[in-house]
Amino acid sequence: MENKLLKRLNKSKEASKIELTRQDDAKIGKIINNCSNKQFFKCKIEPDLLTDPELDLLYVPKNCAEQVEQFAKYVWESGWNAMPHHALPSWLRDNDYLLKGHRPPLPSFKACFKSIFRIHTETGNIWTHFIGAICICITSFFYLLKPHYETKIQEIFVFGTFFLGAFACLICSALFHTFYCYSPKVCKIFNKIDYCGISILIMASFVPWLYYAFYCDATAKLTYMILIVVLGIACIIVSLWDKFSTPDFRAMRALIFTSLAFSGLIPAVHYLSSSGSYKAFNFGAFGWLIACGILYVVGASLYATRIPERLFPGKFDIWFQSHQIFHVFVVIAVYVHLYGITKLASYRLTIGDCLTAHIETDFSFEF
């Protein structure tokens, strides 16, 4: 008889634990949401959360800081489980259409780094740009060591600027998506670094194209480079504004970075009008410049409108969400732009210096 009673008691305890597992995400998320960043040590806890018998197994201290610490320890020791969007603290809620699979707040940078080897909503965002950054490093290594660049320091500088800007953008993005779940403060810092990386990429992309497109026009080349740098710095300054990284400003972010990229239309129109459409498209890498712009615009539009997850909430929580597609488009655009400026550079170097630039050579440009 006693054995039967013990078995029933054990089954009751197991059932209680299972029920807790199903509900603890929402309850813990509710606790953390009460602890705002500014009132971290003075926040108030709702009485029903403190007296809820289902939370006794976790032991919830009355001090808010202790609660968050206890929760972090609990998550870390249990290897943490992915959380639904509604259970996340407010500073981790970004995309309302990704319903599940989110990382909880993690207790250390080490834990954040280890999370890149887990499957969650940020896995694709991290690896698309992390792999892209590695590919850029490998490409730049072989590209800048080609024999025809060894004696021309200006060629190394021009293409090196582009590679450095591309690498900075991709690695900053990968770092942000890796570590932003550590704390609200770290999230804001890495968010700003991420946006600065985007501006750096756009500025660096214009350097080789302006250098070769206006190879013999020093005034225009210098004027447009200064213009792009000034606009890029202005964009970086705006990126440092705290509210700029909030979900409400998602569309504005896409608009600002797209506008910075499209500021290149001014030198592009200048080049098109002075060189003619045939030369611009066949020798000036104009077609590849347009293709690069289309990739950026399409990617940024999907990012701003949150398509496809907006149309099918919960179906793209882990893979093929808008942010991942945007990341892939950025990497493709970087290589499309590299191919275009390589063709343009080859053309300029083929026809010689500016004294002989009026002599047209038979150079075919492949689309």
C-alpha positions in Angstrom: 0.0 0.0 0.0 2.8 2.4 0.9 4.6 1.7 -2.3 1.5 2.5 -4.3 1.1 5.8 -2.4 4.8 6.7 -3.1 4.4 5.9 -6.8 1.3 8.2 -7.0 3.2 11.0 -5.2 6.1 10.7 -7.6 3.8 10.8 -10.5 2.1 13.9 -9.1 5.5 15.6 -8.7 6.5 14.7 -12.3 3.3 16.1 -13.6 3.9 19.3 -11.6 7.3 19.7 -13.2 6.0 19.1 -16.7 3.4 21.8 -16.1 6.0 24.2 -14.9 8.1 23.5 -18.0 5.2 24.6 -20.2 4.5 27.8 -18.3 7.9 29.0 -16.9 8.9 30.8 -20.1 5.9 33.1 -19.9 6.2 33.6 -16.1 9.9 34.3 -16.1 9.6 36.6 -19.1 6.9 38.5 -17.2 9.3 38.9 -14.2 12.1 40.2 -16.4 9.9 42.6 -18.2 9.1 44.2 -14.8 12.8 44.9 -14.3 13.5 47.8 -16.6 17.1 48.7 -17.3 16.9 52.0 -15.4 15.1 50.7 -12.4 17.0 47.4 -12.2 17.4 47.3 -8.5 14.2 49.1 -7.5 11.6 47.4 -9.7 8.4 46.0 -8.2 7.3 42.5 -8.6 3.6 41.6 -8.9 2.4 39.7 -5.8 0.8 36.9 -7.8 4.2 36.1 -9.3 5.8 35.9 -5.9 3.1 33.7 -4.4 2.6 31.4 -7.4 3.2 27.9 -6.1 4.3 26.7 -9.6 7.4 28.9 -9.3 8.5 27.4 -6.0 10.7 24.9 -7.7 12.8 27.8 -9.2 13.0 29.8 -6.0 12.2 33.4 -6.9 14.0 35.9 -4.7 12.2 39.2 -3.8 15.0 41.4 -5.1 14.7 42.0 -8.8 18.5 41.8 -9.5 18.6 38.5 -7.7 15.6 37.3 -9.7 17.4 38.0 -13.0 20.6 36.4 -11.7 18.7 33.3 -10.6 16.9 33.1 -14.0 20.2 33.5 -15.8 21.8 30.7 -13.7 18.8 28.5 -14.3 19.0 29.0 -18.0 22.7 28.5 -18.1 22.7 25.3 -16.0 19.8 23.8 -18.0 21.5 24.6 -21.3 18.7 27.2 -22.0 15.6 26.5 -24.0 14.4 28.7 -26.9 11.6 31.0 -25.9 8.4 32.2 -27.6 8.3 35.8 -28.6 5.7 36.8 -26.0 7.9 35.5 -23.2 10.9 37.6 -24.2 11.9 40.8 -22.2 10.9 43.9 -24.1 14.4 44.8 -25.2 14.7 41.5 -27.1 11.4 41.8 -28.9 12.1 43.0 -32.4 10.1 41.0 -35.0 6.5 40.2 -33.9 6.1 37.7 -36.7 8.8 35.4 -35.5 6.7 33.5 -32.9 9.1 31.0 -31.4 12.7 29.8 -31.3 14.2 32.9 -29.6 17.3 33.0 -27.4 16.6 34.1 -23.8 18.9 36.6 -22.1 22.2 34.8 -21.7 24.5 35.4 -18.7 27.9 35.9 -20.4 29.7 36.6 -23.7 30.9 33.1 -23.6 27.3 31.8 -23.5 26.3 34.1 -26.3 29.2 32.8 -28.4 28.3 29.2 -27.7 24.8 30.0 -28.9 25.9 30.4 -32.5 26.2 26.6 -32.6 22.5 26.2 -31.6 19.5 26.5 -33.7 17.4 29.6 -33.0 16.0 32.7 -34.8 19.4 34.3 -35.0 21.4 31.3 -36.3 20.9 32.2 -40.0 21.6 35.9 -39.4 24.9 35.1 -37.6 26.3 32.6 -40.1 25.3 34.4 -43.3 27.5 37.3 -42.5 30.1 35.4 -40.5 30.8 33.1 -43.5 30.6 36.2 -45.8 33.3 37.9 -43.7 35.5 34.9 -44.0 35.0 34.7 -47.8 35.9 38.4 -48.1 39.1 37.8 -46.2 40.1 34.9 -48.5 39.1 36.9 -51.6 41.1 39.9 -50.6 44.1 37.8 -49.8 44.3 36.3 -53.2 43.1 39.4 -55.0 45.6 41.9 -53.6 48.5 39.5 -54.1 48.0 39.3 -57.9 51.2 40.2 -59.8 49.7 43.3 -61.5 49.0 45.0 -58.1 52.4 44.5 -56.6 54.0 47.6 -58.2 51.0 49.9 -57.8 50.4 50.9 -54.3 47.3 53.0 -55.3 45.6 49.9 -56.6 46.2 48.1 -53.3 44.8 51.1 -51.4 41.7 51.5 -53.6 40.7 47.8 -53.5 41.9 47.4 -49.9 39.5 50.1 -48.8 36.6 48.2 -50.4 37.6 44.9 -48.9 38.1 46.5 -45.5 34.7 48.2 -45.6 32.9 44.9 -46.7 34.7 43.0 -44.0 33.8 45.6 -41.3 30.1 45.5 -42.3 29.8 41.8 -42.3 31.8 41.1 -39.1 30.0 43.9 -37.2 26.7 42.4 -38.2 27.7 38.9 -37.2 28.9 40.2 -33.8 25.7 42.1 -33.1 23.5 39.1 -33.8 25.8 37.0 -31.6 26.0 39.1 -28.5 22.9 41.4 -28.4 21.0 39.0 -26.1 23.5 39.5 -23.3 22.0 42.7 -21.8 20.1 45.9 -22.9 23.3 47.9 -22.7 25.3 45.5 -24.8 22.4 45.2 -27.3 22.5 49.0 -27.9 26.3 49.1 -28.2 26.5 46.3 -30.8 23.4 47.7 -32.6 25.2 51.0 -33.2 28.3 49.2 -34.3 26.2 47.2 -36.8 24.7 50.3 -38.3 28.1 52.0 -38.5 29.4 49.0 -40.4 26.6 49.4 -43.0 27.6 53.1 -43.6 31.3 52.1 -43.9 30.4 49.5 -46.5 28.5 52.0 -48.6 31.3 54.6 -48.4 34.0 52.0 -49.2 32.0 50.7 -52.2 32.2 54.0 -53.9 35.9 54.5 -53.5 37.1 52.1 -56.3 34.3 53.0 -58.7 34.9 56.8 -58.3 38.6 56.3 -58.6 38.4 54.4 -61.9 35.3 56.1 -63.4 36.8 59.5 -63.0 40.4 58.3 -63.4 41.5 61.4 -65.4 39.2 64.0 -63.7 40.8 64.7 -60.3 38.3 67.4 -59.4 35.2 65.4 -59.9 36.7 62.3 -58.3 37.7 64.3 -55.1 34.4 66.2 -55.0 32.3 63.0 -55.1 34.5 61.2 -52.6 34.1 64.0 -50.1 30.3 64.1 -50.7 30.0 60.4 -50.0 32.2 60.5 -47.0 30.2 63.5 -45.5 26.9 61.8 -46.1 28.3 58.5 -44.6 29.5 60.3 -41.5 26.1 61.9 -41.1 24.5 58.5 -41.4 26.8 57.2 -38.7 25.9 60.1 -36.4 22.2 59.3 -36.9 22.9 55.7 -36.2 24.3 56.6 -32.7 20.9 57.9 -31.7 19.4 55.4 -29.2 15.9 55.4 -30.6 17.3 54.6 -34.1 17.7 51.0 -33.2 14.1 50.4 -32.0 11.6 48.4 -34.0 9.5 51.5 -34.6 12.4 53.0 -36.7 12.9 49.9 -38.9 11.5 51.5 -42.0 13.5 54.7 -41.4 16.7 52.7 -41.0 16.1 51.1 -44.4 15.3 54.4 -46.0 18.3 56.2 -44.6 20.8 53.5 -45.7 19.1 53.2 -49.1 19.3 57.0 -49.5 23.0 56.9 -48.7 23.5 54.3 -51.4 21.5 56.2 -53.9 23.5 59.3 -53.4 25.8 57.6 -55.8 23.3 58.4 -58.5 24.8 61.9 -58.8 28.3 60.8 -59.9 26.7 58.0 -61.9 24.6 60.4 -64.0 27.6 62.6 -64.4 29.7 59.7 -65.7 26.8 58.5 -68.0 26.3 62.0 -69.5 30.0 62.6 -70.1 31.0 59.2 -71.4 27.8 58.1 -73.1 25.7 55.0 -72.5 27.7 52.7 -74.7 31.0 53.4 -72.9 29.3 53.5 -69.5 27.7 50.1 -69.8 30.4 48.3 -71.8 33.5 49.7 -70.1 32.3 51.6 -67.0 30.7 48.7 -65.1 27.4 50.7 -65.1 25.3 47.5 -65.5 27.0 45.9 -62.5 26.5 49.1 -60.5 22.8 49.0 -61.2 22.6 45.3 -60.4 24.3 45.9 -57.1 21.8 48.7 -56.3 18.8 46.5 -57.1 20.1 43.8 -54.7 20.5 46.4 -51.9 17.0 47.9 -52.5 15.2 44.5 -52.7 17.0 43.2 -49.6 16.3 46.4 -47.6 12.6 46.4 -48.8 12.1 42.9 -47.5 13.9 43.8 -44.2 11.6 46.9 -43.8 8.4 45.1 -44.6 9.3 41.9 -42.9 8.3 39.7 -45.8 7.8 36.7 -45.9 7.2 36.2 -42.2 4.6 39.0 -42.1 2.5 37.0 -44.6 3.0 33.7 -42.8 3.6 34.3 -39.0 5.4 31.5 -37.3 6.4 29.7 -40.6 9.8 31.4 -41.0 10.9 31.6 -37.4 14.2 29.8 -38.0 15.0 29.9 -41.7 14.3 32.2 -44.7 13.1 35.1 -42.6 13.4 38.6 -44.1 16.6 39.5 -42.2 18.4 36.4 -43.4 17.4 37.1 -47.0 18.6 40.7 -46.6 22.0 39.4 -45.3 22.3 37.0 -48.3 21.5 39.9 -50.7 24.2 42.0 -49.1 26.9 39.4 -49.5 25.8 38.8 -53.2 25.8 42.6 -53.8 29.4 42.9 -52.4 30.6 40.3 -54.9 28.6 41.7 -57.8 30.1 45.1 -57.1 33.6 43.6 -56.8 33.2 42.0 -60.2 32.1 45.3 -61.8 34.9 47.4 -60.4 37.4 44.7 -61.4 36.2 45.0 -65.0 36.4 48.8 -64.8 39.9 48.7 -63.3 41.0 46.3 -66.0 39.7 48.6 -68.7 41.5 51.7 -67.2 44.8 49.8 -66.8 44.5 48.5 -70.3 44.2 51.9 -72.1 47.2 53.3 -70.1 47.6 56.6 -68.4 45.5 59.7 -69.0 47.7 61.0 -71.8 46.7 58.0 -74.0 43.2 57.5 -72.6 41.6 58.9 -75.7 42.8 55.9 -77.7 40.0 53.4 -77.5 41.1 49.8 -77.2 39.2 46.7 -78.3 38.1 45.6 -74.9 35.0 43.4 -74.5 32.9 43.7 -71.3 30.9 40.6 -70.3 27.6 40.8 -68.6 
